[in-house]
């Protein structure tokens, strides 16, 4: 019996933070799918550091939940790509966002999931070759696969 590979989702910081902030909604549903190991979590080192900082500042009581998710899901954590790869995106995005996009491109996930409208611009998806979707669309597409 051949097992189908789990979908690989590169989640942006805002999706993870929203999912930890509220147990309702699409971001929380994605975190549940990751916890259940129904999908694979892919993030960049930058996203991980942003998440820890933001949770620590805004919802510090959720830090143990973040730790449990990271231990349980064993995410793929991608380093920030070289500056020349990041620079390719600075005409469309700020430096930190360009670095996240470059890491997502290097990771080649099934979906790049974000709530950030800047990433959801059609020009970014077209030029990057990524399937960039909002959390609700990711949940919808995952339901269609399972």
C-alpha positions in Angstrom: 0.0 0.0 0.0 1.4 3.4 -1.1 0.7 6.3 1.2 -0.1 9.6 -0.4 2.3 12.3 0.8 0.8 14.9 3.1 0.2 18.3 1.6 3.0 20.7 2.5 1.8 24.1 3.7 4.1 27.1 4.1 2.3 29.3 6.7 2.9 32.9 7.1 3.3 34.4 10.6 -0.1 36.0 10.5 -1.9 32.7 9.9 -0.1 30.9 12.8 -0.6 33.8 15.1 -4.4 34.0 14.3 -4.7 30.3 14.8 -3.2 30.5 18.2 -5.1 33.6 19.1 -8.6 32.0 18.4 -9.7 28.4 18.3 -12.3 29.4 15.7 -11.8 30.0 12.0 -9.6 28.8 9.2 -6.2 29.5 10.8 -7.2 27.4 13.8 -8.5 24.6 11.5 -5.1 24.6 9.7 -3.3 24.3 13.1 -5.6 21.4 14.0 -4.7 19.7 10.7 -1.0 20.3 11.4 -1.4 18.9 14.9 -3.1 15.8 13.5 -0.2 15.5 11.1 -2.7 15.5 8.2 -0.6 18.2 6.6 3.1 19.1 6.9 4.1 22.5 8.2 6.7 24.4 6.3 8.0 27.7 7.6 11.1 29.9 7.4 13.3 30.6 10.3 12.1 34.2 10.1 8.5 33.1 10.4 9.3 31.0 13.4 11.2 33.9 15.1 8.4 36.3 14.3 5.8 33.9 15.7 7.6 33.4 19.0 8.1 37.1 19.4 4.4 38.0 18.5 3.0 35.2 20.7 5.2 36.3 23.6 4.1 39.9 23.3 0.4 39.4 22.5 -0.7 36.1 23.9 2.1 34.7 26.1 -0.2 32.1 27.7 -0.2 30.4 24.2 3.6 29.9 24.1 3.3 26.3 25.4 0.8 25.6 22.6 3.3 26.9 20.0 6.0 24.7 21.5 3.8 21.6 21.5 2.9 22.2 17.8 6.5 22.6 16.8 7.5 19.4 18.7 4.5 17.4 17.5 4.6 18.5 13.8 8.3 18.6 13.3 8.1 21.4 10.7 10.5 21.9 7.9 12.3 25.2 8.8 13.9 26.9 5.9 16.7 29.4 6.3 16.5 32.9 4.8 17.7 32.7 1.2 20.7 34.6 0.0 20.3 38.4 -0.4 20.3 38.2 -4.2 17.2 35.9 -4.1 15.5 38.2 -1.6 16.4 41.3 -3.7 14.4 39.8 -6.7 11.2 40.6 -4.7 11.9 44.0 -3.2 10.3 45.8 -6.1 7.0 44.2 -4.9 7.5 43.6 -1.2 9.3 45.1 1.8 12.6 43.4 2.8 11.2 41.2 5.5 8.2 40.1 3.3 10.6 39.6 0.3 12.7 37.3 2.5 9.6 35.2 3.5 8.5 34.9 -0.1 12.0 33.9 -1.2 12.0 31.2 1.5 8.6 30.0 0.4 9.8 29.7 -3.2 12.9 27.8 -2.1 10.7 25.4 0.0 8.3 24.6 -3.0 5.3 24.0 -0.8 1.9 22.8 -2.1 0.4 26.0 -0.9 1.8 29.3 0.6 -1.0 30.3 3.1 -1.2 33.9 4.2 -3.7 36.5 5.3 -1.5 39.3 4.1 -3.1 41.0 1.1 0.4 42.0 -0.3 1.3 38.3 -0.8 -2.2 37.6 -2.3 -1.6 40.0 -5.2 -2.0 38.1 -8.5 1.4 39.4 -9.7 3.2 37.7 -6.8 1.7 34.3 -7.5 2.2 34.6 -11.2 5.8 35.6 -10.9 6.8 33.3 -8.1 5.0 30.2 -9.4 3.5 29.6 -5.9 -0.1 28.7 -5.1 -0.7 31.5 -2.7 -4.0 31.2 -0.8 -5.8 32.8 2.1 -6.5 30.4 5.1 -10.1 29.8 4.2 -9.2 28.8 0.7 -6.5 26.4 2.0 -9.0 24.7 4.3 -11.4 24.4 1.3 -8.8 22.9 -0.9 -7.6 20.5 1.8 -11.2 19.3 2.3 -11.3 18.6 -1.5 -8.2 16.4 -1.2 -9.5 14.4 1.8 
